[in-house]
Amino acid sequence: MIRFQRKGKQRHPARTWLIRIGIVLLAVSGLYLLAGLAGFAPLQTESIYWNNIRIVAGLAILGCLFAAVGYGNE
């Protein structure tokens, strides 16, 4: 694994994990959304189910928020 050295203030490990979790949530929900739209995964668009398109989109937004909180004011 390539490690980049940052100059200045180091990021807290909890913030690094927030960034990683956020990007993984965004990637997984984005892939599930694409697979659902292509017909490979179950994705209901009109009724309320646990695999509803709004829930998948909400997880993608949650991933963006986790990453944004992790990055903070960098």
C-alpha positions in Angstrom: 0.0 0.0 0.0 1.3 3.4 -0.9 1.3 5.9 2.0 1.4 9.6 1.2 3.1 11.8 3.8 1.1 14.9 4.7 2.8 18.0 5.7 1.5 19.9 8.7 -1.2 18.6 11.0 -2.0 14.9 11.0 -5.6 13.6 10.8 -7.0 11.7 13.8 -7.5 7.9 13.0 -11.3 8.2 13.7 -11.6 10.8 11.0 -9.7 8.6 8.6 -12.1 5.7 9.3 -15.1 8.0 8.7 -13.7 8.9 5.3 -13.1 5.2 4.5 -16.6 4.2 5.6 -18.2 7.0 3.8 -16.4 6.2 0.5 -17.2 2.5 0.8 -20.9 3.3 1.5 -21.0 5.6 -1.5 -19.4 3.0 -3.7 -21.5 0.1 -2.6 -24.8 2.0 -2.8 -23.9 3.4 -6.2 -23.1 0.0 -7.5 -26.3 -1.4 -6.1 -28.2 1.5 -7.7 -26.7 0.8 -11.1 -27.3 -2.9 -10.8 -30.9 -2.3 -9.8 -31.5 0.1 -12.7 -29.9 -2.5 -15.0 -32.2 -5.2 -13.7 -29.5 -7.4 -11.9 -30.5 -6.5 -8.4 -34.0 -6.1 -6.9 -34.9 -2.5 -6.7 -38.5 -1.3 -6.3 -39.2 2.2 -7.5 -42.9 2.7 -6.6 -43.8 0.8 -3.4 -42.2 0.8 0.1 -39.8 -2.0 0.4 -36.4 -2.4 2.2 -34.7 -2.3 -1.2 -36.5 0.9 -2.3 -34.5 3.3 -4.4 -34.8 6.0 -1.8 -33.1 3.8 0.8 -30.2 3.1 -1.5 -29.9 6.8 -2.4 -30.1 7.7 1.3 -27.1 5.4 2.0 -25.2 7.1 -0.7 -25.9 10.5 0.8 -24.9 9.1 4.3 -21.6 8.0 2.8 -21.0 11.5 1.4 -21.8 13.0 4.8 -19.4 10.6 6.6 -16.6 11.5 4.2 -17.4 15.2 4.5 -17.3 15.0 8.3 -14.1 13.0 8.1 -12.4 15.5 5.8 -13.6 18.5 7.9 -11.9 21.7 7.0 -8.9 20.3 5.0 
